[in-house]
């Protein structure tokens, strides 16, 4: 994404009133189809994944990290303003400033964005002199990036075509050597008319989705115009490789075998959490002593944004007895910050009772603590008190977290569980059913 390094503040008359700004070039009126009209997206991933992706992307655009506090990420890039009067012209230091506000919602991480130009940054005279968050090429470029992030973090094996596009996102400006586009025969100056029968339009945000957001290894039919002739070309999308934040992507993806983000995690002696929500507090425990209540929603732990994963939050809450952890909470419209003095839970690994929704059982380490009536585990003949010794032929871990990851999976897939029941050892297949 490119912003001008110099910007014109316009002609200043004798009283130095700024005239109209010269905004970044646009292809005409551009209105984003979002709730605010500014770039935004909701991503089914962890807060950490989204922050890592945005940071990597902004650094690749030569932005610097200005501030990252809690759920707010701010990036800046130095530039200059210039303004002229009847008698002279002057250059004024400035910067582009892009702010991402991340909000953990029930549907995922909501990312909201503002783009402003600032003159005299970091001084007593700092002033925002333009906002290009709406109706500009800047906002369009940022929305395309956010849509791409959503697709890449949520999709198993997202692919790439390896082309650069003009502002309209219909005309190819260049093709990467050895990339999917070059191998298929696409060329610079080709105009993409449709992909798989879906026509491109004058909306570059929609064109980005139509052209770029495809899985690796899949074949797509491109209809193009080249020197007045219409052609059809098949393109096989290539592997994208490492994606920033992907390693910490949320278990909300239907393809991953992880613990559901809304699993009930029992922090013994503290209470139960589900994602970032406090489901219950133990009487006389650290949560209750700190003033935390049922239905409070954690927003930060020790100054860092919470994860949508209860397991990750539980790991960060656990620690050495006598040490403290600072927790920011939302209670209705009220925001609170409390200090929790840790006691003896010590570790989530192997000690917490974890609800494995995919099989309808709660486990503590390798032990079956309880079963969902009529659930997959009960139907397979598993009983409360059984101890798991193998999962799909491999020895269980002492960690309930690791065992839960191996037990969870896609609906209608099976997992073979070997159990010890007294002196008896039995093996049963469990057909997963996710709620």
N, C-alpha and C positions, 0 to 999 in steps of 0.2 A: 504494500500500500504506500503510495507516494503523496506527500504533502509538500507544498512549495517551501523552499528554504528562505525566501524573501516574500513579504506580503505588503501590499500597498494600503496604508491607512487613509489615503485620499488627500485632497487638498485642504490645507488648514487656512481658514480666513483669519482676519486680524484678531478675533477673540479665540482662535484655536479650537473651533468646533470641528470634530472629525466628520468628514463627508462619508459617502457610502463606501462599504468595504468591497474589495474584489474577492469574491469567494472562489473556492476551488472550482475547476472546470466541471460542468455537468453536461449531460446529454439532453437536458430538458428537465421539466419538473419531475422529481423522483420522490414518491411517497412510499414509505415502507409499511407493509401490512402487519404492524405490531400494535400492541395496546397503547404505546406511548408515541408511536411514530418515529422512535429512535431505535437503533440496533439493539435487539434483545433476542434471547432464545432460552428454552428450558432443556437441560441436558440430563439424561438419566445416567449420572456418574457421581463420583464422590467430589466433595469440595476440593480436595487435594488434586484430583485428576484435572479438573477444570482450571485451577490456578496454575498448574504445571504447563498445561497446553497453552494458555494465554500468555504466560511469561515467555515460553519458548518462541511463540509466534511474534510477539512484540520485539524481542531481542533480534530476531532475524530481520526485522524491518528497521534495525538500527535505533530503536528506542532504548531508553535507559529506565531502570526501575527507580521511580521517585519515592514511592511509599507503598508498603504492603502491610496493612494493619487490619487484623480481624478479617472481615468479609469484603474489604475494599482494596482493590489493586489499582495503583496509579502509575502510569508510564509517561515519560516526557521525551521530547526531541527538540534540540536547540534550533532556532531559526531567527530571522531578523525581520522587523517591520521597517518600512521607510515611509516617511510622510513629507510633504512639501508645503511650503507656504508661498506667499507672493515674493518672498525675498530669499528663501533658502530651503534646503532640504536636509533631513537628518535621518540617521539610521538608529533604530531603537532595538535593544535586545528583546527577544521574545522566545516563546517555546510553544509547541503543540503539547497538549496534555490530554491523555485519554484515560478515563476512569471507568473501571468495571466494578459494579456492585453485585455481589453474589448473595443470593438468598436461598436457603435450604427450604424447599417446599415439599409437599406430599407427592408432587409429580416429578421431582428432580431438582437440580440446581438451576435457579433462574438467574440469568446474566443480563444486567441492564447497563447501558453504556452512555457516556457523554463524551463529546469531542469539543474541546475549546481551544482557542488561541489566546495566549496570555502575553501581555507586554510587561517589561520590568519584572520578570519572575523572581521570587525569593527576595524581594525588597519591600520597603515600606510603600512603594508606589505601584506594587503589583496590581494589575487590572485585567480582568477578562474582557477582551475587546471583540470577540466573535465566537459564536457557537455554531458549529457545522454538524450538529447531531441529527438534524432533520433536513430532508430535501436536497442533499448534496451528494456528489460523487464519493466524498469521504464516508458518509453514512452507508452508502451502497456497498463500498469496499469492505467496511467493517461487518455488515450483515452477511455478506458472502463468506467471510472468514468464520463467523459464528455458526452459520449453517453447516459449513464443512467440519468444524469441530464437533458439532452434535452428531453428524453422521459417522465420523471416524471413531469417536469414543463409544458410540452405542452399537456399532455394526461389527460383526465378526468378519475380519479380513477385508477391510475397505481397500479399494483398488485405486490406480492412477492411470491417466491417459497421457500425461507428459506433453502438454501444449500450453502456450501462453496466448491470451485472448485480448482483443480490443475492449474498450469500455462497454460496448454493447453486449459483450459476451456471446456474440454470434460469429464474428470474424476471427479466424486464427491468425495471430501475429507471428508465431514461430512454433516449431516442433523440436523436441529434444532428440538428439541423436541416440538411436537405439531404443527409444521409448515406444510405447504402444501405438501412438499416433503415426510415427514414422514407419513402423513395421507394417501398419495397415495401409499406408499410402496417402494419408492426409498431408496437406501441404499448407505453407503460409499463404494467406489471402483467400483460402477456401472459406466459404460462408456456410455455416451449419444451419440447415433448414429444419431438420427434425432428428430425433433420436428415438428409435423403436416406435416410430409413428407419432411421437409427441412433438408438436411443432414448437420451435423456439419463437420468442416474441420480442418486443422492445423492452422487456423487463429483465435486466441483467441478473437480478437476484434469482428469479425463476429459472433463467437459462443456466445459471451455475448448478442448480439442482438437476436439471435435465441432462446436462452434459457430463458433469464431473462425479456425481455421487453414485458410484457403482461399485460392486464387489469385485475383488481380484479374481481372475480366472473366468469371468463371465463375458459373453460376447454380445455386442450391441450394434444395431444397424444404424449407421449415420447416413442421412441424405444431405448432400452438400451441393453447392453451386460453385463451379470452377470455370472462370472465363465464359460465363453465360450458359454453360452446359450443366445439366443435373446428373449427379452420379450417386450410387449407393455403395457404401464402403463398410465392411464388417470390422469392428475393432474389438480386440481381446484385451481387457484391462489387466495391468500388471500388478504384482505385489507392491505394496507401499513401503514395507519395512517398518522400522520403529516409529511409533507415534507418541509424542510427548504426552505423559499422563495415562497412557494406555495400561501400563503395568499396575496402576492403582485404580483402574476403572471400576465402576460400581457393579456389585452383584445384581443390579436390576436388569442387566442384559439377559435375555431369555436363554442364551446359549451357554452361559458360564455355570460351572458347577460350584457355586459358592453358597454361603448361608444367606437366606433372604435378608434384606436390609431391615425388615421389620420384625425379625426374630426377637423373642423375649430373652434378654440376657440377664441372668440372675447373678448380681454382684453380692455374694453372700455377706450378710451383715449390713449392707448398704441399702439395697432395694433392687428393683427390677427396672431395666431400661429397654426401650424398643427404638432402635435408631438413635435419635437425639431426645426422645421423649421419656420422661420419668413416669413409668407405669405404676410403681408403688415405692414407698419408702419404709424401711425397717424401723420399728419403734426403738428409739434410743440409739440408732445408728448414725454414722457420719453425715448422711444426707439430711436426716431430720434435725440433727444438732446444728447444721449449717443453715437451717431455715428452708430447705428445699421441700417442695410439696408435689403430691401426685398431679400429673398433667402439666407440670412445668416442662418447657422445651429448652434444652441446652443450645446455645448459639456459639459459644467459644469455650475452650479448655486451655488454661494457661496462655491466653492471648491468641491462640490459633483457632481458626474455624473448625467446628465439629465436622465429623464425617456423617454421611447418610447411613453408614454401617455401624450398628450397635457394637459389634465386636471391636472395631477400631477405637470407638469412644471408650469402651470398657478397658481396653489396654492402657489408654492414656489416663484414666481415672485411677487405676490400680497403682500401687507403689509401696515404698517402704513405710512401715507404720510410724506415725509421728510426724511425717512430712505432710505438707499441704498442697492442694491443687486448687487453683482459682477457676471458678465456673461462672460464666455469664449465662443468664437465663431469660426467657421470655415467659411472662405469666399474664395471659390476656394481652392488654395493651401496655402492661408494665414491663420494664427491663430492669433486671437485678444482677448484681455480681456478689457471689458468696465465696468464702474460703472453706474448703472441706478438709478436715484433718483425717488423714488416712488411718485405717486400723488393719486388722489382720486378714483381709481377703487375699491379699498378695498377688495373685496372678489370675488372669482370666484363663490362661492356658491350662486346660485339664481340670480346673476347679469349678468353673461356672456351669450352671445348668442351661443348656442351649436347646431351643425349640427348633427341631429340624422339620420344617413345614412339609417338605416334599415326601416324607414317609410317615408323618403324623406321630412323632415321638419326641420326647424330651430326654436328652442324655446328659450325664454328668461324667466327663471323661469318657469311659467306655461302657458305663452302666446305664441301663434303661430306667429312667426315673418315673416316667408316666407315658401313657399312650392316648391318642385321640380315638374316641369310640368310633368304630367303623372305618378307621383310617388304614392306610396301606400296611403299616407295621402290624397292627392288630389282626388284619385279614391274613397276613402271612404266618400268623401263629406266634409272633413275638409277645413276650409278657413282661410286665413290670418286674424289675429285679434281675432280668437277664443281663449277662455281661458279654459284650461284643468282643470276639477274639480275632476275627478276620473280616475284611471288607473286600469283596471281589478278589479273594485269594491272597491278599496281602495283610500282614499283621497290623493290628490297630496301633494307633499312637496313644500315648498317655494324655494327649491334648484333646479335649472335647471339640475344640475349634477345628483341628485338622480332621478329626473323624467326621464332623458335621459336613465339612467341605466334600468329603468323599461320598457321604451318604446322599447329599442333595444332588439334584440334577433335573433334566428335562422331564416333563410329564410323559408318561407311558414308556419311559425307559426303565430298565430293571437294574437292581444292585443285589449281589449275592452276599448275604450276611451269615457268618458262622458265629454261633452263640454258645455260651456256657451257662447251663441251668442246673445248679447243684453239681452232681457228678456226671451229668449228661452233657454231651456236645451235639448240637444240631445245626444244620445249614438250611437256610430258607432263602428263596428269591423274593424280593420286595419290588412291586410295581409302583413307581413313583407317581404321585398325583399332587401337583401344586395347586394351592387354593386360587 
